[in-house]
Every structure is written in C-alpha cells, then in structure tokens.
Amino acid sequence: MWHLAPLIAWAVALALPLILLLLKLAGRRLRPLGQATMQAWAAQSGLAEQNLELLPVLKAFATDALEARRYREGAHRLAEAQLRQVRWQGAILPLVQIAGAGLVLALLGLAGRQILAGQLQVGGLVSVFLYGLVLVNPLSQLASVYGQAQTARGAAQRLLEVMRTAPEADVGDVDAIPKGGDLVFDRVAFAYPGRPPLFTDVSLRIRAGETLAITGPNGAGKSTLAHLLLRLHEPQRGQIRIGGIPLARFRLSALRGGIGLVSQQVLLWHASIRDNIAYGRADADQAAIERAARAARAHDFIQALPQGYDTVIGDQGVRLSGGQRQRIALARALLKDPPILILDEATAMFDPAGEAEFIAECHAVLRERTVLLITHRPASLALADRVIRLVDGRWEKIGDAHHDHAESD
C-alpha cells in the first residue's frame, strides 16, 4: 500500500489505533459483565446444591414453594446477566465493521481526489483496496476473539483470586510427632477475624497417654482448641508444644498425620465403606480395617449390609444413619493409629447401649495415646482420666472424671 499510494497508507496507519481503541473501550465493559455472569452462575449452582442436600429439611418445613421461587428468581438474574454479556459481545464485531466501512468511505474520497489529480491510477486503487481487505479481515476476527477473551477474563477473576492465595507451607525440621510427649497449651490467645477474643490466656498440660475430657457450653471454644492443635488456625499469642517441640517446627503433613480427628460434622466420601475407613491408610489390609471397625462398634452393622465392606455409601454417607456415619468416621481415625486422638462429640449419635459398648471396648485403645475428648454426654466422661470445663475462654473447673460424672448425673 505504501508503494502504490503513500497518502492512503498513512491514513490507514493512523486509523488502525482508533479501531484498537474502540476494541479496548468495549472490552472494559465486557470484563465486568463476564464477572457478573459467573457470579450469577455460582450463586445459582450453590443454591441448587444446597437445596438438594437439605431436601428433607425443605419438605419437613414445607418450604418447597419458597425455594422454587428463589431458584426461579436466581435463574432470571442469570439469564439477564448472560443476555447483557451476549449483547455487548455481539456488538463488538459490527462496531469494528462500521468503523472499517467509515474508513473505506474516507479513503475512497481521498483516492478519488488523487485519481482526478493524476496521482493514482484506477488499477492502483483496486490493488490498494485488495490489500486493505487483507488487513481488515484479520482485524474483524481479532475483534471477535478479543470480545471472548475479555469475557473469559472477567469470568476467571474469581479463579485468579483463589490462585493468588498463598498455600500452606509444609515446612519444618521435625518429621514425626514424638510418642510419649506431653501436649502443652502455653498462654494461648486466639480470636476469629472481626470477633471478640475467644481465648486470652489459656494454659493447659495434657500428659502423654492421658484422656482429657473437655466440656462446656456451646461457643466456649472447645472445637477451636482442636483446630489450633491441627494448625487450621494460628494463635495470636502463646504457643502449643508437643513433647516440648513448638507446633511451628513440625512439618504440616507430619503434624496432621500424627493426629486423628473425629469431628462433630462427619465427612465421608462417595465410595465403599472399606475405602472410607482406609482413607488415611491406603496400605491397610482387611484385618486392620475390621479391627478398627470393631473398636468403633461398626463391624456388626457393616456385616449386615448386603455387600458388607464393599457397600457404597453415597455422597456424605447418605445411605447410612447418623450413628453409622459417626462410627465409620471413628473407625477411620482409629485405623490411622495416631499418637494424639481428638474425639469431638464422637459418640453424639450413638444410642445409650452402643455408647456403653464403645466405652467398654475403647479403654484399651485410648490408653495407648493422648486423647482430647470433647463431649457434652455424661456417659462418655467415663473414658476420661481428667475432666475440665471451658467457659468464657478459661478453665472454670478441673476435677477427676468420676467426680464430674457423678455430679453431672
């Protein structure tokens, strides 16, 4: 084009940045629209998943119509967000084509003057415009790709936020929890973000091999102690030590690998009972799995199932009762054979007979490890060597298990 018509080539070179600027302005609008669409998708998917999980509750409270209306409203918001995005994305290509057509008309006027002045031949004009088409077609395709890229960039914003989050650092110079070491909370202070302090000065020593029962009202921080021990949270002040070694010196994998947890909320996989029990120890044989199941009072009901240990229990163990799910989780923790065991309301869904059997059989199993027994159930206190109460972030009372058990009764 420069060789055939330098003036027209200059005009095209000056016009191209204007077209790219037009693309940039449209892209700025597309990015937030893409982000809004993905947020609407996330909200709608989350609502659907929540309603499916809580379906028995919805039916029990007769809120089917209410939740159906909420879902319809969310679907309308999602559709509107998608329509706004598609309209803008679909407008980019016509905008570029209109700008290109305007450029062509301007160049025709310029070329006409040059032809009249004898500075350009008709054949040269045709050649220039053919070269122009070679240039404009990729620009049109670029406009479409640019619109899709800006939409994707907005949609990926949530993913990028997660990707920028720093992962937990599995660093430390200690690769195993020492057996026979005391567990010490030394002047620990902790507060959740934006909330008053839960602990201000908690100090506690749990002897190796001791079963310590922790009771207290809801919200006193009993489960938070377990989370601090697992380093799911970090104290704002103070230190937690195992065998005299601060938790920060343990590798995270070693620390958590040496602590067994049975939490209030039982989390199970959509897999067989065998796979769920052996989750922490993939190399465990059938005999070890059955020993753990017997200790957790789960073996008998597992054997009564049509496929025994091969029974698939569904998402979150939906095909089992609450007590059965809790026993599977307990068996999983016992199979791990950790030096420290945290039982956070581990017998909450046991019937009295099952709880009594579990207590009778678990004395020997628990005696081999340090146990934090978080419970409200008086019968479970029979497992403890010592009982403490946590109230308002401090130990209100310390006594032996038999004294506290009798007083609770």
Buried (B, 14 or more C-beta within 10 A) or exposed (E): BEEBBEBBBEBBEEBBEEBBEBBEEBBEBBBBBBBBBBBBBEEBEEBBEEBEEBEEEBEEEEBEEEBEEEBEEBBEBBEEBBEBBEEBBEBBBEBBBEBBEEBBEBBEEBBEEBBEEEEBEEEBBEBBBEBBEEEBEEBBEBBBEBBBBBBEBBBBBEEEEEEEEEEEEEEBEBEEBBBEBBBBBBEBBBBEEEEEBBBBEBEBEBBBBBBBBBBBEEEBBBBBBBBBBBBEBEBEEBEBBBBEBBBBBBBBEBBBBBBBBBBEEBEBBBBBBBBBBBBBBEEBEEEBBBBBBBBBBBBEBBEEBEEEBEBEBEEBBEBBEEBBBBBBBBBBBBBBBBBBBBBBBBBBBBEEEBBBBBBEEBEEBBEEBBBBBBBBBBBBBBBBBBBBBBEEBBBEBEEEBEEBBEEEE
